């Protein structure tokens, strides 16, 4: 690989990384299956006492 191509490849990679850091993070954080079950149980418990009253 010639010198110019190698330098351009490195510069493009660095620019791509910089743009990725600046891009907004739209992805939601991961919630494990156990945590989802706990949240569902808590939601059920919160809903059941209010309906019994």
Secondary structure, DSSP 8 states (H G I E B T S, - for coil): --HHHHHHHHHHHHHHHHHHHHS---------HHHHHHHHHHHHHHHHHHHH-
